[in-house]
Amino acid sequence: MEAGCIFVPYPTPVFNAAGALTGAVSILIDVTERYRAELAAQRLAAIVESSDDAILAKDLDGVITAWNAGAQTLFGYAAEEVIGKPITILIPLDRHEEEPRILARIRSGERIDHFETVRRRKDGSLVEVSLSVSPVKDAGGRIVGASKIVRNITEQRRAQEQQVMLLREMSHRIKRLVRAHRGGGDPQRQVQRIGRATDRGRPKPLRRPGPGA
């Protein structure tokens, strides 16, 4: 018997002509691969469930079939509220045309990475997200659905917008500096103002607690 293998016994009793039990024959079935596959599936399920990202699955009709804790945190729905419901409950009306295009790409075996869009929470509020969608195949290799990772990018977008605003402000002040210099103004004072405006737009450093804190 090979080390590390897992077998399941199937004993069969043996009787003589008079009907008396005389022994047994035991057949051992190797279930090692099945056990390993089940263990891998359990580990994957644990990873999915503990992920901070929203992870969900749907079939090729766009019906939700799986929903993790991250999805509940992001969208506000518990699993029992959405499993069996159409994925369009998460999509604003003006973006419903996205779903048929996504499903068509999944049916063709295509993976969709970092598709930025907007989705709707249970309370009706909108959230900016990045979607990564992958085909799900059965044991025969046939595409039967899709898995989707949804990441909230609201804070990322906000930081980008603040950066753009800061750069515009800096550009505006530099133009004023150039005009002041050409017109005989005080360029040093203008530079100091630009520096103060730039410092206000930077994130403040974290303060370390003192010895008595």
C-alpha positions in Angstrom: 0.0 0.0 0.0 1.5 3.4 -1.0 2.3 5.8 1.8 0.2 8.9 2.0 -2.8 7.3 0.2 -6.3 7.2 1.5 -8.4 4.1 1.0 -12.1 3.3 1.9 -12.8 -0.4 2.6 -15.9 -2.1 1.2 -16.2 -5.5 3.0 -18.4 -8.3 1.6 -19.3 -11.3 3.7 -18.7 -14.8 2.3 -21.1 -17.7 3.2 -20.9 -21.5 2.6 -23.5 -23.7 0.9 -25.3 -24.1 4.2 -25.6 -20.3 4.7 -23.0 -20.1 7.4 -20.7 -17.1 7.5 -17.2 -18.3 6.7 -15.3 -15.1 6.0 -15.2 -11.8 4.1 -13.7 -10.2 1.1 -12.7 -6.5 1.5 -12.2 -4.2 -1.5 -10.1 -1.1 -0.9 -11.0 2.0 -3.0 -8.3 4.6 -3.4 -10.0 8.0 -2.7 -6.8 10.0 -2.3 -7.4 12.3 -5.2 -11.0 13.0 -4.2 -9.9 13.8 -0.7 -7.2 16.2 -1.9 -9.7 17.9 -4.2 -12.2 18.3 -1.4 -9.5 19.7 0.9 -8.4 22.2 -1.7 -12.0 23.2 -2.3 -12.4 23.8 1.5 -9.3 25.9 1.7 -10.4 28.0 -1.3 -13.8 28.5 0.2 -12.1 29.7 3.5 -9.9 32.1 1.5 -12.9 33.5 -0.4 -15.0 33.9 2.8 -12.3 35.7 4.7 -11.3 38.1 1.9 -11.9 41.8 2.4 -12.8 42.1 -1.3 -16.4 41.4 -2.4 -16.4 38.0 -4.2 -19.5 36.5 -5.8 -20.5 34.1 -8.4 -23.3 34.0 -11.0 -24.5 31.6 -13.7 -24.7 32.4 -17.4 -28.2 33.9 -16.9 -26.8 36.5 -14.5 -28.3 34.9 -11.4 -26.2 35.2 -8.2 -25.1 31.8 -6.9 -22.4 32.7 -4.3 -21.8 35.7 -2.0 -19.0 36.2 0.6 -18.8 38.4 3.7 -16.8 41.0 1.7 -19.8 41.4 -0.7 -22.1 41.8 2.3 -19.9 44.6 3.7 -19.6 46.4 0.4 -23.3 46.1 -0.8 -25.2 45.7 2.4 -27.1 42.5 1.4 -26.8 39.3 3.3 -26.2 36.2 1.3 -29.8 34.9 1.7 -31.1 38.2 0.3 -29.3 38.0 -3.0 -28.5 34.3 -3.8 -31.0 33.3 -6.5 -31.6 37.0 -7.5 -30.4 38.6 -10.8 -27.1 40.4 -10.6 -28.8 43.5 -12.0 -30.0 44.4 -8.5 -26.5 45.7 -8.0 -26.4 47.7 -11.3 -27.8 51.2 -11.7 -30.4 51.4 -14.4 -28.3 53.6 -16.7 -25.6 50.8 -16.7 -27.8 47.7 -17.3 -26.4 47.4 -20.8 -23.0 46.4 -19.3 -24.2 43.0 -18.0 -25.1 41.4 -21.4 -21.7 42.5 -22.8 -19.9 41.0 -19.7 -21.8 37.7 -20.0 -21.0 37.5 -23.7 -17.3 37.8 -23.1 -17.5 35.2 -20.3 -19.3 32.7 -22.6 -16.5 33.1 -25.1 -14.0 32.2 -22.3 -12.6 35.7 -21.9 -11.4 37.1 -18.6 -12.2 40.7 -17.7 -9.6 42.6 -15.6 -10.0 45.8 -13.7 -13.2 47.1 -15.4 -14.0 50.3 -13.6 -17.7 51.1 -13.2 -20.4 52.1 -10.7 -22.6 49.7 -8.7 -25.6 50.2 -6.3 -25.8 49.3 -2.7 -28.9 48.0 -0.8 -29.6 51.5 0.5 -29.6 52.9 -3.0 -26.2 54.7 -2.7 -23.7 54.3 -5.6 -20.1 53.1 -5.2 -17.3 53.3 -7.7 -15.8 49.8 -8.1 -13.2 47.8 -10.1 -14.4 44.4 -11.4 -12.4 41.4 -12.3 -14.5 38.6 -13.8 -13.4 35.1 -14.7 -15.2 32.1 -16.3 -16.2 29.2 -14.1 -15.9 25.7 -15.7 -17.4 22.4 -14.6 -15.5 19.1 -14.5 -15.9 18.6 -18.2 -14.4 22.0 -19.0 -17.7 23.6 -20.0 -18.3 27.3 -18.9 -21.2 27.3 -16.5 -20.9 30.7 -14.9 -18.5 33.5 -13.7 -16.7 34.5 -10.5 -16.4 38.2 -9.8 -14.1 40.2 -7.5 -15.4 43.7 -6.8 -13.1 46.2 -5.2 -14.2 49.6 -3.8 -12.1 52.3 -5.5 -14.0 55.3 -4.1 -11.1 56.5 -1.9 -8.6 55.9 -4.7 -10.7 58.1 -7.1 -11.0 60.8 -4.4 -7.3 60.9 -3.9 -6.7 61.1 -7.7 -9.2 64.0 -7.9 -7.5 65.9 -5.0 -4.1 65.4 -6.8 -5.5 66.8 -10.0 -6.9 69.8 -8.2 -3.6 70.4 -6.5 -1.7 70.3 -9.8 -4.2 72.7 -11.3 -3.8 75.1 -8.4 0.0 74.9 -8.7 -0.1 75.5 -12.4 -2.4 78.5 -11.9 -0.1 80.0 -9.2 3.0 79.4 -11.4 1.4 81.3 -14.2 0.6 84.1 -11.8 4.3 84.1 -10.7 5.4 84.4 -14.3 3.0 87.3 -14.9 4.2 89.0 -11.7 7.8 88.6 -12.7 7.2 90.1 -16.1 5.2 92.9 -14.6 7.8 93.7 -12.0 6.1 92.1 -9.0 7.8 90.3 -6.1 8.5 86.7 -7.4 9.9 85.6 -4.0 6.6 86.3 -2.3 4.7 84.4 -5.0 7.0 81.4 -4.6 6.3 81.4 -0.8 2.6 81.4 -1.5 2.9 78.4 -3.9 4.9 76.5 -1.3 2.2 77.1 1.4 -0.5 76.0 -1.0 1.5 72.8 -1.9 2.0 72.0 1.8 -1.7 72.3 2.5 -2.5 69.7 -0.2 0.0 67.2 1.2 -1.2 64.5 3.7 0.0 65.3 7.2 2.6 62.9 8.7 1.6 60.7 11.6 2.8 61.9 15.0 4.7 59.4 17.1 3.5 59.3 20.8 6.0 60.8 23.3 7.6 58.9 26.1 4.8 59.7 28.5 2.0 58.9 26.1 
